[in-house]
Amino acid sequence: MSKPAFVRSEPDVRRQSLIAATGRVLARDGATGASVRAIALEAGVSPGLVGHYFAGIDALVAETYAATGQQVRDALAAAVAAADPDPRSRVAAYVTASFAPPIADRGLFATWIAFWSLSGKSQIAAQHDAIYQSYRDDLAALLAECGLAPAERRLAAIAITALVDGLWLELCLLPGAFTPDEARELAARQLDGYFERSANSSR
């Protein structure tokens, strides 16, 4: 018996395929190119099918942001799990993993820039806040293992997150100026300097 010409995908599979297509469109065309029509074309489906699964382009982009953010968070957790058990080594692994595969990817960097540019929209802003809060919480937990006081580790988590974002932005805007390996080294140096200043101030 011959197979049918069209096999309906399970809803979760279809949703994931649309999320993946949205990520590719954002990476390639930026925020201004992310339309229902462009994403449908990328996914090989009708625009109506996109509307069946998502309540508009903002909802689709917000869910894509959530999925991408979780992929990054999983990669960071894996780097920490593989690091030496020393608390500072675990923090360093968390920070520098942002500049190594699978996170250090031109497509992912470009997609993240698109998310930033759309963060003024309510649904995407809420997702942005949730994602960054989870990163700061993870980092603060690692900094607590290093003995930092609650107030200090909250500010340290904000500063370190900003450092990583700044290097990411420069890698996107000036891809020929320096490499992810150099960004990783810069982040590690800044982190070492922070710990040294913190130790000196507590004496």
Buried (B, 14 or more C-beta within 10 A) or exposed (E): EEEEEEEEEEEEEBBBBBBBBBBBBBBBBBBEEBBBEBBBBBBEBEBEBBBEBBEEBBBBBBBBBBBBBEBBBEBBBEBBEEBEEEBBEBBBBBBBBBBBEEBBEEEBBBBBBBBBBBBEBEBBEEBBEEBBEBBBEBBBEBBEBBEBEEEBBBEBBBEBBEBBBEBBBBBBEEEEEBEBEEBBBBBBEBBEEBBEEBEEEEE
